[in-house]
Amino acid sequence: MKHSQDLHADVAEVLLSEDQIRARWPSSAQRITADYAGNEVTLVSVLKGSLPFMADLMRQMTCRSG
């Protein structure tokens, strides 16, 4: 496993800034809540480093969790 002190050195291109992603959390959470209204939702964090994003998204959702 490669360990890098400079995480940005491994990134070739940033597609969306942190601010752009953060601005989309509420609308994404609202859409998931609407799409799964009345149903249990199970979220699975797959990508390395995606758990903080998932946690912030879950905080914005109002549907039931499994």
PDBQT receptor file of N, H, CA, C and O in Angstrom, charges set to zero:
ATOM      1  N   MET A   1       0.837  -1.177   0.000  1.00  0.00    +0.000 N 
ATOM      2  CA  MET A   1       0.000   0.000   0.000  1.00  0.00    +0.000 C 
ATOM      3  C   MET A   1       0.878   1.234   0.000  1.00  0.00    +0.000 C 
ATOM      4  O   MET A   1       1.808   1.347   0.799  1.00  0.00    +0.000 OA
ATOM      5  N   LYS A   2       0.583   2.147  -0.887  1.00  0.00    +0.000 N 
ATOM      6  H   LYS A   2      -0.172   2.056  -1.536  1.00  0.00    +0.000 HD
ATOM      7  CA  LYS A   2       1.360   3.373  -1.004  1.00  0.00    +0.000 C 
ATOM      8  C   LYS A   2       0.854   4.396   0.009  1.00  0.00    +0.000 C 
ATOM      9  O   LYS A   2      -0.345   4.667   0.074  1.00  0.00    +0.000 OA
ATOM     10  N   HIS A   3       1.751   4.955   0.788  1.00  0.00    +0.000 N 
ATOM     11  H   HIS A   3       2.725   4.735   0.736  1.00  0.00    +0.000 HD
ATOM     12  CA  HIS A   3       1.397   6.001   1.728  1.00  0.00    +0.000 C 
ATOM     13  C   HIS A   3       2.005   7.301   1.230  1.00  0.00    +0.000 C 
ATOM     14  O   HIS A   3       3.201   7.376   0.949  1.00  0.00    +0.000 OA
ATOM     15  N   SER A   4       1.177   8.310   1.125  1.00  0.00    +0.000 N 
ATOM     16  H   SER A   4       0.205   8.249   1.353  1.00  0.00    +0.000 HD
ATOM     17  CA  SER A   4       1.637   9.594   0.624  1.00  0.00    +0.000 C 
ATOM     18  C   SER A   4       1.332  10.680   1.638  1.00  0.00    +0.000 C 
ATOM     19  O   SER A   4       0.211  10.769   2.139  1.00  0.00    +0.000 OA
ATOM     20  N   GLN A   5       2.309  11.495   1.938  1.00  0.00    +0.000 N 
ATOM     21  H   GLN A   5       3.219  11.423   1.531  1.00  0.00    +0.000 HD
ATOM     22  CA  GLN A   5       2.097  12.619   2.835  1.00  0.00    +0.000 C 
ATOM     23  C   GLN A   5       1.322  13.727   2.128  1.00  0.00    +0.000 C 
ATOM     24  O   GLN A   5       0.564  14.462   2.761  1.00  0.00    +0.000 OA
ATOM     25  N   ASP A   6       1.514  13.844   0.817  1.00  0.00    +0.000 N 
ATOM     26  H   ASP A   6       2.130  13.247   0.303  1.00  0.00    +0.000 HD
ATOM     27  CA  ASP A   6       0.845  14.872   0.028  1.00  0.00    +0.000 C 
ATOM     28  C   ASP A   6      -0.285  14.221  -0.766  1.00  0.00    +0.000 C 
ATOM     29  O   ASP A   6      -0.058  13.696  -1.856  1.00  0.00    +0.000 OA
ATOM     30  N   LEU A   7      -1.500  14.255  -0.221  1.00  0.00    +0.000 N 
ATOM     31  H   LEU A   7      -1.685  14.682   0.665  1.00  0.00    +0.000 HD
ATOM     32  CA  LEU A   7      -2.634  13.615  -0.872  1.00  0.00    +0.000 C 
ATOM     33  C   LEU A   7      -2.980  14.270  -2.193  1.00  0.00    +0.000 C 
ATOM     34  O   LEU A   7      -3.484  13.601  -3.095  1.00  0.00    +0.000 OA
ATOM     35  N   HIS A   8      -2.728  15.544  -2.330  1.00  0.00    +0.000 N 
ATOM     36  H   HIS A   8      -2.319  16.088  -1.597  1.00  0.00    +0.000 HD
ATOM     37  CA  HIS A   8      -3.062  16.256  -3.557  1.00  0.00    +0.000 C 
ATOM     38  C   HIS A   8      -2.154  15.859  -4.725  1.00  0.00    +0.000 C 
ATOM     39  O   HIS A   8      -2.527  16.050  -5.882  1.00  0.00    +0.000 OA
ATOM     40  N   ALA A   9      -0.995  15.322  -4.446  1.00  0.00    +0.000 N 
ATOM     41  H   ALA A   9      -0.692  15.166  -3.506  1.00  0.00    +0.000 HD
ATOM     42  CA  ALA A   9      -0.086  14.916  -5.505  1.00  0.00    +0.000 C 
ATOM     43  C   ALA A   9      -0.646  13.739  -6.312  1.00  0.00    +0.000 C 
ATOM     44  O   ALA A   9      -0.281  13.547  -7.472  1.00  0.00    +0.000 OA
ATOM     45  N   ASP A  10      -1.531  12.956  -5.692  1.00  0.00    +0.000 N 
ATOM     46  H   ASP A  10      -1.828  13.112  -4.750  1.00  0.00    +0.000 HD
ATOM     47  CA  ASP A  10      -2.129  11.805  -6.365  1.00  0.00    +0.000 C 
ATOM     48  C   ASP A  10      -3.348  12.163  -7.204  1.00  0.00    +0.000 C 
ATOM     49  O   ASP A  10      -3.882  11.308  -7.910  1.00  0.00    +0.000 OA
ATOM     50  N   VAL A  11      -3.793  13.408  -7.138  1.00  0.00    +0.000 N 
ATOM     51  H   VAL A  11      -3.358  14.103  -6.565  1.00  0.00    +0.000 HD
ATOM     52  CA  VAL A  11      -5.005  13.830  -7.837  1.00  0.00    +0.000 C 
ATOM     53  C   VAL A  11      -4.622  14.477  -9.162  1.00  0.00    +0.000 C 
ATOM     54  O   VAL A  11      -3.876  15.456  -9.200  1.00  0.00    +0.000 OA
ATOM     55  N   ALA A  12      -5.149  13.909 -10.257  1.00  0.00    +0.000 N 
ATOM     56  H   ALA A  12      -5.755  13.114 -10.226  1.00  0.00    +0.000 HD
ATOM     57  CA  ALA A  12      -4.842  14.444 -11.578  1.00  0.00    +0.000 C 
ATOM     58  C   ALA A  12      -5.691  15.667 -11.895  1.00  0.00    +0.000 C 
ATOM     59  O   ALA A  12      -5.214  16.621 -12.509  1.00  0.00    +0.000 OA
ATOM     60  N   GLU A  13      -6.959  15.634 -11.470  1.00  0.00    +0.000 N 
ATOM     61  H   GLU A  13      -7.347  14.859 -10.971  1.00  0.00    +0.000 HD
ATOM     62  CA  GLU A  13      -7.874  16.722 -11.807  1.00  0.00    +0.000 C 
ATOM     63  C   GLU A  13      -9.004  16.755 -10.785  1.00  0.00    +0.000 C 
ATOM     64  O   GLU A  13      -9.534  15.712 -10.405  1.00  0.00    +0.000 OA
ATOM     65  N   VAL A  14      -9.364  17.931 -10.351  1.00  0.00    +0.000 N 
ATOM     66  H   VAL A  14      -8.933  18.779 -10.660  1.00  0.00    +0.000 HD
ATOM     67  CA  VAL A  14     -10.497  18.108  -9.451  1.00  0.00    +0.000 C 
ATOM     68  C   VAL A  14     -11.703  18.479 -10.302  1.00  0.00    +0.000 C 
ATOM     69  O   VAL A  14     -11.694  19.505 -10.983  1.00  0.00    +0.000 OA
ATOM     70  N   LEU A  15     -12.746  17.642 -10.266  1.00  0.00    +0.000 N 
ATOM     71  H   LEU A  15     -12.753  16.809  -9.713  1.00  0.00    +0.000 HD
ATOM     72  CA  LEU A  15     -13.928  17.884 -11.086  1.00  0.00    +0.000 C 
ATOM     73  C   LEU A  15     -14.911  18.834 -10.412  1.00  0.00    +0.000 C 
ATOM     74  O   LEU A  15     -15.519  19.675 -11.073  1.00  0.00    +0.000 OA
ATOM     75  N   LEU A  16     -15.065  18.699  -9.100  1.00  0.00    +0.000 N 
ATOM     76  H   LEU A  16     -14.571  18.016  -8.563  1.00  0.00    +0.000 HD
ATOM     77  CA  LEU A  16     -15.960  19.559  -8.331  1.00  0.00    +0.000 C 
ATOM     78  C   LEU A  16     -15.243  20.000  -7.071  1.00  0.00    +0.000 C 
ATOM     79  O   LEU A  16     -14.581  19.199  -6.410  1.00  0.00    +0.000 OA
ATOM     80  N   SER A  17     -15.373  21.259  -6.744  1.00  0.00    +0.000 N 
ATOM     81  H   SER A  17     -15.910  21.910  -7.281  1.00  0.00    +0.000 HD
ATOM     82  CA  SER A  17     -14.736  21.765  -5.528  1.00  0.00    +0.000 C 
ATOM     83  C   SER A  17     -15.530  21.297  -4.307  1.00  0.00    +0.000 C 
ATOM     84  O   SER A  17     -16.673  20.856  -4.425  1.00  0.00    +0.000 OA
ATOM     85  N   GLU A  18     -14.910  21.401  -3.147  1.00  0.00    +0.000 N 
ATOM     86  H   GLU A  18     -13.981  21.759  -3.052  1.00  0.00    +0.000 HD
ATOM     87  CA  GLU A  18     -15.594  21.046  -1.906  1.00  0.00    +0.000 C 
ATOM     88  C   GLU A  18     -16.849  21.895  -1.729  1.00  0.00    +0.000 C 
ATOM     89  O   GLU A  18     -17.883  21.387  -1.297  1.00  0.00    +0.000 OA
ATOM     90  N   ASP A  19     -16.767  23.172  -2.056  1.00  0.00    +0.000 N 
ATOM     91  H   ASP A  19     -15.927  23.585  -2.407  1.00  0.00    +0.000 HD
ATOM     92  CA  ASP A  19     -17.922  24.061  -1.934  1.00  0.00    +0.000 C 
ATOM     93  C   ASP A  19     -19.057  23.657  -2.874  1.00  0.00    +0.000 C 
ATOM     94  O   ASP A  19     -20.228  23.731  -2.501  1.00  0.00    +0.000 OA
ATOM     95  N   GLN A  20     -18.714  23.232  -4.088  1.00  0.00    +0.000 N 
ATOM     96  H   GLN A  20     -17.763  23.172  -4.390  1.00  0.00    +0.000 HD
ATOM     97  CA  GLN A  20     -19.735  22.791  -5.038  1.00  0.00    +0.000 C 
ATOM     98  C   GLN A  20     -20.439  21.535  -4.537  1.00  0.00    +0.000 C 
ATOM     99  O   GLN A  20     -21.659  21.415  -4.643  1.00  0.00    +0.000 OA
ATOM    100  N   ILE A  21     -19.671  20.609  -3.994  1.00  0.00    +0.000 N 
ATOM    101  H   ILE A  21     -18.679  20.707  -3.908  1.00  0.00    +0.000 HD
ATOM    102  CA  ILE A  21     -20.255  19.380  -3.445  1.00  0.00    +0.000 C 
ATOM    103  C   ILE A  21     -21.123  19.711  -2.246  1.00  0.00    +0.000 C 
ATOM    104  O   ILE A  21     -22.245  19.216  -2.137  1.00  0.00    +0.000 OA
ATOM    105  N   ARG A  22     -20.623  20.533  -1.353  1.00  0.00    +0.000 N 
ATOM    106  H   ARG A  22     -19.712  20.934  -1.441  1.00  0.00    +0.000 HD
ATOM    107  CA  ARG A  22     -21.370  20.909  -0.155  1.00  0.00    +0.000 C 
ATOM    108  C   ARG A  22     -22.687  21.598  -0.513  1.00  0.00    +0.000 C 
ATOM    109  O   ARG A  22     -23.685  21.417   0.184  1.00  0.00    +0.000 OA
ATOM    110  N   ALA A  23     -22.702  22.378  -1.581  1.00  0.00    +0.000 N 
ATOM    111  H   ALA A  23     -21.891  22.525  -2.147  1.00  0.00    +0.000 HD
ATOM    112  CA  ALA A  23     -23.919  23.070  -2.006  1.00  0.00    +0.000 C 
ATOM    113  C   ALA A  23     -24.982  22.100  -2.514  1.00  0.00    +0.000 C 
ATOM    114  O   ALA A  23     -26.169  22.426  -2.498  1.00  0.00    +0.000 OA
ATOM    115  N   ARG A  24     -24.578  20.917  -2.964  1.00  0.00    +0.000 N 
ATOM    116  H   ARG A  24     -23.614  20.652  -2.977  1.00  0.00    +0.000 HD
ATOM    117  CA  ARG A  24     -25.519  19.935  -3.513  1.00  0.00    +0.000 C 
ATOM    118  C   ARG A  24     -26.102  18.991  -2.470  1.00  0.00    +0.000 C 
ATOM    119  O   ARG A  24     -27.090  18.316  -2.758  1.00  0.00    +0.000 OA
ATOM    120  N   TRP A  25     -25.527  18.917  -1.263  1.00  0.00    +0.000 N 
ATOM    121  H   TRP A  25     -24.725  19.466  -1.029  1.00  0.00    +0.000 HD
ATOM    122  CA  TRP A  25     -26.028  17.986  -0.245  1.00  0.00    +0.000 C 
ATOM    123  C   TRP A  25     -27.509  18.159   0.025  1.00  0.00    +0.000 C 
ATOM    124  O   TRP A  25     -28.246  17.174  -0.007  1.00  0.00    +0.000 OA
ATOM    125  N   PRO A  26     -27.976  19.370   0.291  1.00  0.00    +0.000 N 
ATOM    126  CA  PRO A  26     -29.401  19.509   0.610  1.00  0.00    +0.000 C 
ATOM    127  C   PRO A  26     -30.322  19.024  -0.510  1.00  0.00    +0.000 C 
ATOM    128  O   PRO A  26     -31.291  18.313  -0.245  1.00  0.00    +0.000 OA
ATOM    129  N   SER A  27     -30.033  19.397  -1.751  1.00  0.00    +0.000 N 
ATOM    130  H   SER A  27     -29.246  19.975  -1.966  1.00  0.00    +0.000 HD
ATOM    131  CA  SER A  27     -30.912  18.974  -2.849  1.00  0.00    +0.000 C 
ATOM    132  C   SER A  27     -30.812  17.475  -3.098  1.00  0.00    +0.000 C 
ATOM    133  O   SER A  27     -31.812  16.842  -3.439  1.00  0.00    +0.000 OA
ATOM    134  N   SER A  28     -29.638  16.903  -2.937  1.00  0.00    +0.000 N 
ATOM    135  H   SER A  28     -28.826  17.418  -2.661  1.00  0.00    +0.000 HD
ATOM    136  CA  SER A  28     -29.490  15.453  -3.090  1.00  0.00    +0.000 C 
ATOM    137  C   SER A  28     -30.256  14.722  -2.002  1.00  0.00    +0.000 C 
ATOM    138  O   SER A  28     -30.932  13.730  -2.274  1.00  0.00    +0.000 OA
ATOM    139  N   ALA A  29     -30.153  15.205  -0.779  1.00  0.00    +0.000 N 
ATOM    140  H   ALA A  29     -29.603  16.010  -0.559  1.00  0.00    +0.000 HD
ATOM    141  CA  ALA A  29     -30.863  14.587   0.340  1.00  0.00    +0.000 C 
ATOM    142  C   ALA A  29     -32.368  14.710   0.157  1.00  0.00    +0.000 C 
ATOM    143  O   ALA A  29     -33.102  13.766   0.451  1.00  0.00    +0.000 OA
ATOM    144  N   GLN A  30     -32.841  15.856  -0.324  1.00  0.00    +0.000 N 
ATOM    145  H   GLN A  30     -32.245  16.623  -0.563  1.00  0.00    +0.000 HD
ATOM    146  CA  GLN A  30     -34.272  16.040  -0.571  1.00  0.00    +0.000 C 
ATOM    147  C   GLN A  30     -34.777  15.088  -1.647  1.00  0.00    +0.000 C 
ATOM    148  O   GLN A  30     -35.876  14.544  -1.547  1.00  0.00    +0.000 OA
ATOM    149  N   ARG A  31     -33.970  14.897  -2.662  1.00  0.00    +0.000 N 
ATOM    150  H   ARG A  31     -33.077  15.339  -2.743  1.00  0.00    +0.000 HD
ATOM    151  CA  ARG A  31     -34.380  13.990  -3.752  1.00  0.00    +0.000 C 
ATOM    152  C   ARG A  31     -34.435  12.546  -3.268  1.00  0.00    +0.000 C 
ATOM    153  O   ARG A  31     -35.384  11.826  -3.577  1.00  0.00    +0.000 OA
ATOM    154  N   ILE A  32     -33.431  12.118  -2.515  1.00  0.00    +0.000 N 
ATOM    155  H   ILE A  32     -32.660  12.704  -2.264  1.00  0.00    +0.000 HD
ATOM    156  CA  ILE A  32     -33.437  10.761  -1.976  1.00  0.00    +0.000 C 
ATOM    157  C   ILE A  32     -34.631  10.580  -1.044  1.00  0.00    +0.000 C 
ATOM    158  O   ILE A  32     -35.318   9.560  -1.103  1.00  0.00    +0.000 OA
ATOM    159  N   THR A  33     -34.878  11.568  -0.186  1.00  0.00    +0.000 N 
ATOM    160  H   THR A  33     -34.319  12.396  -0.139  1.00  0.00    +0.000 HD
ATOM    161  CA  THR A  33     -36.007  11.511   0.733  1.00  0.00    +0.000 C 
ATOM    162  C   THR A  33     -37.316  11.378  -0.037  1.00  0.00    +0.000 C 
ATOM    163  O   THR A  33     -38.168  10.572   0.335  1.00  0.00    +0.000 OA
ATOM    164  N   ALA A  34     -37.487  12.148  -1.092  1.00  0.00    +0.000 N 
ATOM    165  H   ALA A  34     -36.794  12.803  -1.394  1.00  0.00    +0.000 HD
ATOM    166  CA  ALA A  34     -38.716  12.094  -1.897  1.00  0.00    +0.000 C 
ATOM    167  C   ALA A  34     -38.836  10.763  -2.640  1.00  0.00    +0.000 C 
ATOM    168  O   ALA A  34     -39.912  10.165  -2.679  1.00  0.00    +0.000 OA
ATOM    169  N   ASP A  35     -37.738  10.304  -3.225  1.00  0.00    +0.000 N 
ATOM    170  H   ASP A  35     -36.864  10.789  -3.193  1.00  0.00    +0.000 HD
ATOM    171  CA  ASP A  35     -37.762   9.062  -4.007  1.00  0.00    +0.000 C 
ATOM    172  C   ASP A  35     -38.047   7.837  -3.147  1.00  0.00    +0.000 C 
ATOM    173  O   ASP A  35     -38.657   6.878  -3.620  1.00  0.00    +0.000 OA
ATOM    174  N   TYR A  36     -37.618   7.857  -1.901  1.00  0.00    +0.000 N 
ATOM    175  H   TYR A  36     -37.122   8.636  -1.516  1.00  0.00    +0.000 HD
ATOM    176  CA  TYR A  36     -37.766   6.693  -1.031  1.00  0.00    +0.000 C 
ATOM    177  C   TYR A  36     -38.719   6.944   0.132  1.00  0.00    +0.000 C 
ATOM    178  O   TYR A  36     -38.637   6.273   1.160  1.00  0.00    +0.000 OA
ATOM    179  N   ALA A  37     -39.620   7.904  -0.026  1.00  0.00    +0.000 N 
ATOM    180  H   ALA A  37     -39.687   8.450  -0.862  1.00  0.00    +0.000 HD
ATOM    181  CA  ALA A  37     -40.581   8.237   1.029  1.00  0.00    +0.000 C 
ATOM    182  C   ALA A  37     -41.360   6.988   1.442  1.00  0.00    +0.000 C 
ATOM    183  O   ALA A  37     -41.888   6.265   0.597  1.00  0.00    +0.000 OA
ATOM    184  N   GLY A  38     -41.423   6.748   2.744  1.00  0.00    +0.000 N 
ATOM    185  H   GLY A  38     -40.994   7.336   3.430  1.00  0.00    +0.000 HD
ATOM    186  CA  GLY A  38     -42.155   5.601   3.269  1.00  0.00    +0.000 C 
ATOM    187  C   GLY A  38     -41.391   4.301   3.228  1.00  0.00    +0.000 C 
ATOM    188  O   GLY A  38     -41.914   3.273   3.658  1.00  0.00    +0.000 OA
ATOM    189  N   ASN A  39     -40.184   4.309   2.732  1.00  0.00    +0.000 N 
ATOM    190  H   ASN A  39     -39.759   5.144   2.383  1.00  0.00    +0.000 HD
ATOM    191  CA  ASN A  39     -39.365   3.095   2.641  1.00  0.00    +0.000 C 
ATOM    192  C   ASN A  39     -38.119   3.236   3.497  1.00  0.00    +0.000 C 
ATOM    193  O   ASN A  39     -37.649   4.344   3.757  1.00  0.00    +0.000 OA
ATOM    194  N   GLU A  40     -37.593   2.103   3.930  1.00  0.00    +0.000 N 
ATOM    195  H   GLU A  40     -37.975   1.204   3.719  1.00  0.00    +0.000 HD
ATOM    196  CA  GLU A  40     -36.309   2.127   4.627  1.00  0.00    +0.000 C 
ATOM    197  C   GLU A  40     -35.200   2.329   3.607  1.00  0.00    +0.000 C 
ATOM    198  O   GLU A  40     -35.270   1.817   2.489  1.00  0.00    +0.000 OA
ATOM    199  N   VAL A  41     -34.194   3.067   3.993  1.00  0.00    +0.000 N 
ATOM    200  H   VAL A  41     -34.138   3.483   4.901  1.00  0.00    +0.000 HD
ATOM    201  CA  VAL A  41     -33.060   3.339   3.120  1.00  0.00    +0.000 C 
ATOM    202  C   VAL A  41     -31.801   2.832   3.806  1.00  0.00    +0.000 C 
ATOM    203  O   VAL A  41     -31.562   3.128   4.977  1.00  0.00    +0.000 OA
ATOM    204  N   THR A  42     -31.005   2.075   3.083  1.00  0.00    +0.000 N 
ATOM    205  H   THR A  42     -31.199   1.835   2.132  1.00  0.00    +0.000 HD
ATOM    206  CA  THR A  42     -29.712   1.619   3.573  1.00  0.00    +0.000 C 
ATOM    207  C   THR A  42     -28.647   2.238   2.686  1.00  0.00    +0.000 C 
ATOM    208  O   THR A  42     -28.626   2.007   1.477  1.00  0.00    +0.000 OA
ATOM    209  N   LEU A  43     -27.771   3.017   3.279  1.00  0.00    +0.000 N 
ATOM    210  H   LEU A  43     -27.788   3.204   4.261  1.00  0.00    +0.000 HD
ATOM    211  CA  LEU A  43     -26.688   3.646   2.535  1.00  0.00    +0.000 C 
ATOM    212  C   LEU A  43     -25.392   2.888   2.802  1.00  0.00    +0.000 C 
ATOM    213  O   LEU A  43     -25.110   2.504   3.938  1.00  0.00    +0.000 OA
ATOM    214  N   VAL A  44     -24.620   2.679   1.763  1.00  0.00    +0.000 N 
ATOM    215  H   VAL A  44     -24.849   2.990   0.841  1.00  0.00    +0.000 HD
ATOM    216  CA  VAL A  44     -23.352   1.969   1.881  1.00  0.00    +0.000 C 
ATOM    217  C   VAL A  44     -22.250   2.859   1.317  1.00  0.00    +0.000 C 
ATOM    218  O   VAL A  44     -22.316   3.285   0.164  1.00  0.00    +0.000 OA
ATOM    219  N   SER A  45     -21.259   3.132   2.118  1.00  0.00    +0.000 N 
ATOM    220  H   SER A  45     -21.206   2.786   3.055  1.00  0.00    +0.000 HD
ATOM    221  CA  SER A  45     -20.127   3.941   1.697  1.00  0.00    +0.000 C 
ATOM    222  C   SER A  45     -19.061   3.012   1.128  1.00  0.00    +0.000 C 
ATOM    223  O   SER A  45     -18.533   2.156   1.837  1.00  0.00    +0.000 OA
ATOM    224  N   VAL A  46     -18.749   3.182  -0.146  1.00  0.00    +0.000 N 
ATOM    225  H   VAL A  46     -19.178   3.878  -0.722  1.00  0.00    +0.000 HD
ATOM    226  CA  VAL A  46     -17.855   2.242  -0.824  1.00  0.00    +0.000 C 
ATOM    227  C   VAL A  46     -16.462   2.819  -1.046  1.00  0.00    +0.000 C 
ATOM    228  O   VAL A  46     -15.467   2.151  -0.767  1.00  0.00    +0.000 OA
ATOM    229  N   LEU A  47     -16.381   4.025  -1.534  1.00  0.00    +0.000 N 
ATOM    230  H   LEU A  47     -17.190   4.567  -1.761  1.00  0.00    +0.000 HD
ATOM    231  CA  LEU A  47     -15.091   4.584  -1.895  1.00  0.00    +0.000 C 
ATOM    232  C   LEU A  47     -14.297   5.036  -0.675  1.00  0.00    +0.000 C 
ATOM    233  O   LEU A  47     -14.863   5.531   0.299  1.00  0.00    +0.000 OA
ATOM    234  N   LYS A  48     -13.021   4.865  -0.740  1.00  0.00    +0.000 N 
ATOM    235  H   LYS A  48     -12.561   4.463  -1.532  1.00  0.00    +0.000 HD
ATOM    236  CA  LYS A  48     -12.136   5.318   0.331  1.00  0.00    +0.000 C 
ATOM    237  C   LYS A  48     -12.310   6.829   0.513  1.00  0.00    +0.000 C 
ATOM    238  O   LYS A  48     -12.181   7.599  -0.439  1.00  0.00    +0.000 OA
ATOM    239  N   GLY A  49     -12.598   7.228   1.721  1.00  0.00    +0.000 N 
ATOM    240  H   GLY A  49     -12.703   6.602   2.494  1.00  0.00    +0.000 HD
ATOM    241  CA  GLY A  49     -12.769   8.643   1.999  1.00  0.00    +0.000 C 
ATOM    242  C   GLY A  49     -14.180   9.154   1.792  1.00  0.00    +0.000 C 
ATOM    243  O   GLY A  49     -14.420  10.351   1.951  1.00  0.00    +0.000 OA
ATOM    244  N   SER A  50     -15.124   8.293   1.444  1.00  0.00    +0.000 N 
ATOM    245  H   SER A  50     -14.929   7.321   1.315  1.00  0.00    +0.000 HD
ATOM    246  CA  SER A  50     -16.483   8.753   1.168  1.00  0.00    +0.000 C 
ATOM    247  C   SER A  50     -17.361   8.835   2.414  1.00  0.00    +0.000 C 
ATOM    248  O   SER A  50     -18.452   9.402   2.352  1.00  0.00    +0.000 OA
ATOM    249  N   LEU A  51     -16.920   8.293   3.525  1.00  0.00    +0.000 N 
ATOM    250  H   LEU A  51     -16.034   7.832   3.575  1.00  0.00    +0.000 HD
ATOM    251  CA  LEU A  51     -17.743   8.288   4.733  1.00  0.00    +0.000 C 
ATOM    252  C   LEU A  51     -18.098   9.692   5.230  1.00  0.00    +0.000 C 
ATOM    253  O   LEU A  51     -19.246   9.899   5.622  1.00  0.00    +0.000 OA
ATOM    254  N   PRO A  52     -17.190  10.664   5.240  1.00  0.00    +0.000 N 
ATOM    255  CA  PRO A  52     -17.592  12.015   5.661  1.00  0.00    +0.000 C 
ATOM    256  C   PRO A  52     -18.705  12.596   4.782  1.00  0.00    +0.000 C 
ATOM    257  O   PRO A  52     -19.626  13.234   5.292  1.00  0.00    +0.000 OA
ATOM    258  N   PHE A  53     -18.625  12.378   3.475  1.00  0.00    +0.000 N 
ATOM    259  H   PHE A  53     -17.876  11.860   3.061  1.00  0.00    +0.000 HD
ATOM    260  CA  PHE A  53     -19.676  12.832   2.571  1.00  0.00    +0.000 C 
ATOM    261  C   PHE A  53     -20.993  12.139   2.900  1.00  0.00    +0.000 C 
ATOM    262  O   PHE A  53     -22.041  12.779   2.983  1.00  0.00    +0.000 OA
ATOM    263  N   MET A  54     -20.925  10.830   3.083  1.00  0.00    +0.000 N 
ATOM    264  H   MET A  54     -20.073  10.311   3.015  1.00  0.00    +0.000 HD
ATOM    265  CA  MET A  54     -22.128  10.051   3.386  1.00  0.00    +0.000 C 
ATOM    266  C   MET A  54     -22.761  10.518   4.694  1.00  0.00    +0.000 C 
ATOM    267  O   MET A  54     -23.983  10.636   4.782  1.00  0.00    +0.000 OA
ATOM    268  N   ALA A  55     -21.951  10.780   5.699  1.00  0.00    +0.000 N 
ATOM    269  H   ALA A  55     -20.958  10.684   5.628  1.00  0.00    +0.000 HD
ATOM    270  CA  ALA A  55     -22.472  11.237   6.991  1.00  0.00    +0.000 C 
ATOM    271  C   ALA A  55     -23.179  12.578   6.838  1.00  0.00    +0.000 C 
ATOM    272  O   ALA A  55     -24.252  12.773   7.408  1.00  0.00    +0.000 OA
ATOM    273  N   ASP A  56     -22.608  13.491   6.090  1.00  0.00    +0.000 N 
ATOM    274  H   ASP A  56     -21.736  13.333   5.627  1.00  0.00    +0.000 HD
ATOM    275  CA  ASP A  56     -23.236  14.798   5.882  1.00  0.00    +0.000 C 
ATOM    276  C   ASP A  56     -24.538  14.657   5.088  1.00  0.00    +0.000 C 
ATOM    277  O   ASP A  56     -25.520  15.344   5.371  1.00  0.00    +0.000 OA
ATOM    278  N   LEU A  57     -24.542  13.782   4.112  1.00  0.00    +0.000 N 
ATOM    279  H   LEU A  57     -23.744  13.224   3.882  1.00  0.00    +0.000 HD
ATOM    280  CA  LEU A  57     -25.739  13.535   3.322  1.00  0.00    +0.000 C 
ATOM    281  C   LEU A  57     -26.841  12.950   4.206  1.00  0.00    +0.000 C 
ATOM    282  O   LEU A  57     -27.990  13.386   4.138  1.00  0.00    +0.000 OA
ATOM    283  N   MET A  58     -26.495  11.971   5.029  1.00  0.00    +0.000 N 
ATOM    284  H   MET A  58     -25.562  11.617   5.085  1.00  0.00    +0.000 HD
ATOM    285  CA  MET A  58     -27.474  11.331   5.905  1.00  0.00    +0.000 C 
ATOM    286  C   MET A  58     -28.098  12.327   6.874  1.00  0.00    +0.000 C 
ATOM    287  O   MET A  58     -29.288  12.234   7.176  1.00  0.00    +0.000 OA
ATOM    288  N   ARG A  59     -27.317  13.265   7.357  1.00  0.00    +0.000 N 
ATOM    289  H   ARG A  59     -26.350  13.341   7.111  1.00  0.00    +0.000 HD
ATOM    290  CA  ARG A  59     -27.845  14.273   8.274  1.00  0.00    +0.000 C 
ATOM    291  C   ARG A  59     -28.921  15.130   7.622  1.00  0.00    +0.000 C 
ATOM    292  O   ARG A  59     -29.801  15.651   8.307  1.00  0.00    +0.000 OA
ATOM    293  N   GLN A  60     -28.855  15.277   6.311  1.00  0.00    +0.000 N 
ATOM    294  H   GLN A  60     -28.140  14.854   5.754  1.00  0.00    +0.000 HD
ATOM    295  CA  GLN A  60     -29.825  16.097   5.580  1.00  0.00    +0.000 C 
ATOM    296  C   GLN A  60     -31.082  15.322   5.204  1.00  0.00    +0.000 C 
ATOM    297  O   GLN A  60     -32.107  15.925   4.885  1.00  0.00    +0.000 OA
ATOM    298  N   MET A  61     -31.018  13.997   5.238  1.00  0.00    +0.000 N 
ATOM    299  H   MET A  61     -30.185  13.507   5.497  1.00  0.00    +0.000 HD
ATOM    300  CA  MET A  61     -32.151  13.161   4.829  1.00  0.00    +0.000 C 
ATOM    301  C   MET A  61     -33.161  13.043   5.959  1.00  0.00    +0.000 C 
ATOM    302  O   MET A  61     -32.804  13.098   7.136  1.00  0.00    +0.000 OA
ATOM    303  N   THR A  62     -34.442  12.876   5.582  1.00  0.00    +0.000 N 
ATOM    304  H   THR A  62     -34.731  12.831   4.626  1.00  0.00    +0.000 HD
ATOM    305  CA  THR A  62     -35.483  12.723   6.598  1.00  0.00    +0.000 C 
ATOM    306  C   THR A  62     -36.230  11.408   6.472  1.00  0.00    +0.000 C 
ATOM    307  O   THR A  62     -37.200  11.195   7.200  1.00  0.00    +0.000 OA
ATOM    308  N   CYS A  63     -35.817  10.512   5.576  1.00  0.00    +0.000 N 
ATOM    309  H   CYS A  63     -35.029  10.685   4.985  1.00  0.00    +0.000 HD
ATOM    310  CA  CYS A  63     -36.497   9.220   5.467  1.00  0.00    +0.000 C 
ATOM    311  C   CYS A  63     -35.897   8.251   6.490  1.00  0.00    +0.000 C 
ATOM    312  O   CYS A  63     -34.843   8.514   7.069  1.00  0.00    +0.000 OA
ATOM    313  N   ARG A  64     -36.579   7.145   6.697  1.00  0.00    +0.000 N 
ATOM    314  H   ARG A  64     -37.435   6.932   6.227  1.00  0.00    +0.000 HD
ATOM    315  CA  ARG A  64     -36.147   6.147   7.677  1.00  0.00    +0.000 C 
ATOM    316  C   ARG A  64     -34.883   5.458   7.200  1.00  0.00    +0.000 C 
ATOM    317  O   ARG A  64     -34.681   5.267   6.000  1.00  0.00    +0.000 OA
ATOM    318  N   SER A  65     -34.037   5.087   8.144  1.00  0.00    +0.000 N 
ATOM    319  H   SER A  65     -34.201   5.242   9.118  1.00  0.00    +0.000 HD
ATOM    320  CA  SER A  65     -32.825   4.339   7.788  1.00  0.00    +0.000 C 
ATOM    321  C   SER A  65     -32.947   2.907   8.278  1.00  0.00    +0.000 C 
ATOM    322  O   SER A  65     -33.621   2.623   9.268  1.00  0.00    +0.000 OA
ATOM    323  N   GLY A  66     -32.272   2.006   7.554  1.00  0.00    +0.000 N 
ATOM    324  H   GLY A  66     -31.725   2.238   6.750  1.00  0.00    +0.000 HD
ATOM    325  CA  GLY A  66     -32.346   0.593   7.886  1.00  0.00    +0.000 C 
ATOM    326  C   GLY A  66     -31.276   0.159   8.826  1.00  0.00    +0.000 C 
ATOM    327  O   GLY A  66     -31.217  -1.014   9.194  1.00  0.00    +0.000 OA
TER     328      GLY A  66
